Amino acid sequence: MCLAVPGRVESIRGDEPLQRTGKVNFDGVVRDVNLAFLPDVKPGDYVIVHVGMALSKVDPAEAQQIIEDIRLINQMSQEDQ
């Protein structure tokens, strides 16, 4: 099973299209992400990320809903322990 999660682009580094990276915030966890597939992405955009690659832009409202769903799943799994 593959999992792709939304994150908010905080900053972007690099001008070379294939080496362009960004700091992406996943609900408080910030990671470096390759942005080669999304040349038009800018800080403030939400992207869907899988194994360190931003695959697509996502609507901010949809991204927030997915983040809330992940929080709920996490909370439910912690209650089961």
PEFEN-V676812 format. One record per pair of residues at least 4 apart in sequence whose C-alpha atoms are under 8 Angstrom apart, sorted by the first residue. I is the first residue (numbers start at 0). J is the second residue. D is the distance in Angstrom with one decimal. If there is no record, write none. Layout:
I/J/D
I/J/D
This chain:
1/49/7.9
2/49/6.6
3/47/6.0
3/48/5.2
3/49/4.6
3/50/7.8
4/25/7.9
4/47/5.3
4/48/5.4
4/49/6.8
4/65/7.9
5/25/6.7
5/45/6.4
5/46/5.4
5/47/4.4
5/48/6.2
5/57/7.6
5/62/5.7
5/65/7.3
5/66/7.2
6/23/5.7
6/24/5.2
6/25/4.5
6/26/7.2
6/45/5.4
6/46/5.5
6/47/6.5
6/48/7.3
6/62/7.5
7/23/5.3
7/24/5.1
7/25/6.7
7/42/7.6
7/43/6.0
7/44/5.8
7/45/4.4
7/46/6.4
8/21/6.5
8/22/6.0
8/23/4.4
8/24/6.4
8/41/7.0
8/42/4.9
8/43/5.4
8/44/5.6
8/45/6.1
8/46/7.2
9/21/7.1
9/22/5.4
9/23/5.6
9/24/6.7
9/42/5.1
9/43/6.1
10/21/5.4
10/22/5.3
10/23/7.4
10/41/7.7
10/42/5.3
11/19/7.2
11/20/5.8
11/21/4.2
11/22/6.5
11/41/7.3
11/42/6.9
12/19/5.9
12/20/5.4
12/21/5.9
13/18/6.5
13/19/4.7
13/20/6.6
14/18/7.6
14/19/6.1
15/19/5.9
16/35/5.6
16/38/6.8
17/34/7.7
17/35/4.8
18/33/7.1
18/34/7.7
18/35/6.5
19/33/6.2
19/34/5.5
19/35/5.8
20/31/6.6
20/32/5.5
20/33/4.5
20/34/5.1
20/35/7.5
21/31/5.6
21/32/5.3
21/33/6.6
21/34/6.6
22/29/6.3
22/30/5.6
22/31/4.8
22/32/6.3
23/29/5.4
23/30/5.5
23/31/6.3
23/32/6.5
24/28/5.5
24/29/4.3
24/30/6.6
25/29/6.1
25/30/7.8
26/66/7.2
31/51/7.3
32/48/7.7
32/51/5.0
32/52/5.7
32/53/6.5
33/51/6.1
33/52/4.8
33/53/6.2
34/38/6.9
34/40/7.8
34/52/6.4
34/53/5.5
35/52/7.9
35/53/7.7
36/52/7.8
36/53/6.7
36/54/6.3
36/55/7.7
37/53/7.1
37/54/7.2
37/55/6.8
37/56/7.8
40/44/6.5
40/56/7.4
44/56/7.0
44/57/7.8
44/59/7.5
45/56/5.8
45/57/5.5
45/58/6.8
45/59/6.1
45/62/6.8
46/53/6.0
46/54/7.1
46/55/5.6
46/56/4.3
46/57/5.4
47/53/5.6
47/54/5.7
47/55/5.4
47/56/6.3
47/57/6.6
48/52/5.4
48/53/4.3
48/54/5.8
48/55/7.7
49/53/6.6
49/54/7.0
57/61/6.8
57/62/6.3
58/62/6.2
59/63/6.1
60/64/6.3
61/65/6.3
62/66/6.2
63/67/6.2
64/68/6.2
65/69/6.2
66/70/6.3
67/71/6.2
68/72/6.2
69/73/6.1
70/74/6.1
71/75/6.1
72/76/6.1
73/77/6.2
74/78/6.3
75/79/6.5
76/80/6.8
